[in-house]
Amino acid sequence: MYVELERLNLPNFQFKFDDSDGILKIYDTIRNKFIVLTPEEWVRQNFVRYLNETLCYPKSRTKIEHNLKYGELNKRCDIIIYDKSAKPHIIVECKAYSIKLSQLTVNQLATYNSQLGSKYLCITNGIEHYYYVLNPTTNKYDSIKSFINYNDN
């Protein structure tokens, strides 16, 4: 089975694929299993690899699809990177590459972060990436160009 995957605005990474049951899957190196390949999963897998391989954030501190309880609702945070104290350090919300990022996406991430308390946030559709850092003076998030390398933290 051949599927042409959207070229994202991220480095090129090598992935393992499986279509033995007629459904195309991508190997998730964090969860150590094949996951059904959807447009959002394509973005998530590429962004995780960007965080782990380009920015050197350890796989051991990376979690995908972290469950959250928000009131009566069950939600899932796409990617969380934990700091050395096991506290959320970076939270990433991924959308499919065909989805335009908007204030609604930022609000969704802010809702998740109200429970998690991360210093850094990102929304991405694989084409566009918006990064934010908590300003301790104003207690609001300021836009930044990108995340810094793990080794520079």
N, C-alpha and C positions, 0 to 999 in steps of 0.2 A: 504494500500500500504506500503510495507516494502522496504526501501533502506538502504544499508549499507554505512555509511558515513566514509570517510577517517579519520583516527586518526591523529590529528595534534600535533605538538610540542608546545602545549599551554595547560593550565589547562582545565579540563573538566567543561563544563557549561551545564546547563539545558536549552533547547530550546523548544518553542512551534512550532508545525508543523501543516499544513493543506493540505489535498489532496482531499477536497470535490468536486473539479471540475476535478479530474483526473490529476492535475498538482501539484507536491509537492512544497510547499511553506514553508518558515521559517519566524517566526515573528521577525521583526526588531524593537527593543526597542527604537531606536532613531527616526525613521520615524513613529512609532506606526502603522504599518500595515504589512501584510504578503507580502513577496517578493518571486518571483520564485527562487527556490533553484538550483543554478548552482555551479560548483566547486569553482569559484571565490567568489560567494556570501557566501559559507560555510566558506572560509578563512576570508572574510571581517567581517562576523558576529562574528566569534570566536575572531578575533583580537580586534574588538570594545569592546567586553565583557572583554577581557584581560585589555585593557586600562581603562575601566570604573570600573570594579569590583576588579581587582588585583592591578592595579597601582593607583586607586582612582581618575582618571580624571573624572570630572563631566559630566553627560549626557547632561546637559544644555549647555556645551561648546563643544559638539561633533556634527559634521556635516558629513553626508555621501553623496557621489557623488555631490560634489560642482562643479557647472559649471564654466568653464573658457573659455575665448576667447583668442586664441593664433594666432595672425595674422588673417587669414580668417577661421581658424579651430576652431570648438567647441570641447572642451576637458572636461573631468570630473576627478576630484581628488577624490580618493576613500574615504579617511578619513582625516578630519582636526580636530585638537583639538585647541581651541582658548584659549589664556591666559586671565588674569583678565582685560586687556585693550581691549579685543575683537580683538586682532591681532593673526594671525596664529602662533601657538607655535610648533605644531607637524603636519607633513604631512606624511601620510602612503599610499604607493602604494601596492595594493594587486594583486597577481596573483593566478591562480588556482594551487593547490598542485602538479599537473603534469607538470607545467611549471618551467623550470630551470631559476633561477634568473641570470641576466647578466648585463653587463655594459649598455646595451640598456635600461634596467629597471631603472637603476640609472640615465641615461640621461633623460628618460621620466620624472622622479620625479624632476630632476634639472630644466627642462623646466617649469614645473608647478610652482616650487618654485621661478623662476625668476620673476613671477608676485605676488607671495604671501609673500615672505620674511620670511619664517619660520626659527626658530633657530634649530629645530630638524627634521630629516628626517628618514624614515624607508621604506625598501622594504621587503615584506614577501610573501611567498607562503604557509605559515602555517607550513611548515617543517623547513625552514631556514628563519632567520630574520637578516637583516643587518641594523644597526643603525648608524646614523651620527649626529654630532653637528657642528654648525658653529664656526670656530675658528676666533675670531675677529681680531687677529693679522695678519693672512694670508688671511682672507676673503675666506677661502676654508673650505670644510667639512672634518672633521676628523672622522674616525671610532671609535665607542664606543661600549662597551659590551651590554648595554641596556639603556632604558629610566629609569629615576629615578621616584620614587613614587611622585604623585602630592603633597602630604603633605610635601615632602622634598624640594620642589622648593622654 
